[in-house]
Amino acid sequence: MTGVKQTSSGRKLAILIATALAALAAATGSTAKPLASGPTFTARSCSSGYKHAVIGGQEKCLRAGEFCAHRYDSQYRRYGYRCIRFYSNVGQYRLTHA
């Protein structure tokens, strides 16, 4: 009878381990998330005559004559524009072609 008890307890232990592994695999598989996900934004589309740009970390549509921030002049230059023309009547800068 001792041989039967060992076999029975060994079988119970094997079933217990298999069940625990299956439960662990199911739990981790269902809640797994990717480690690195890509950015979830859509690119801004600009109308004809405008140029898409990222200025000061924000997406903009540029065109000559539009208002601009003088502190970002170096960033506007990447896209072929300058922000150096000051209009005193409105107190703001406007974009010009480089």
Phi, psi and omega in degrees: 000333179297323179296325180289319180295319180295318180295317180295315180290326176294321179292319179297319179296318179296318179294319179298316179295316180297319179294318179296318178295319179295319179294320178296317179295320180292321182291318181283330180289325184280335182253009182292136177237150178296145182291317181233118177254146181287171179295144183247057177234158177255143181290138179285135178257136182255149178292168178300137181095349178253158178240129179288137181208160172246111183238123180062029179082003180240146179281133182227157171249117187258146173202146179303136180099345178286152176294150181214167177257117184303328181295343179257020183306319181296329179284324177297327182298329178301334184254011176087020179235164174230151177237068184235355183266112181263131178253109185290335181293333178245350178071030181219163176271154175229152181287142171230159176290143181287000000 
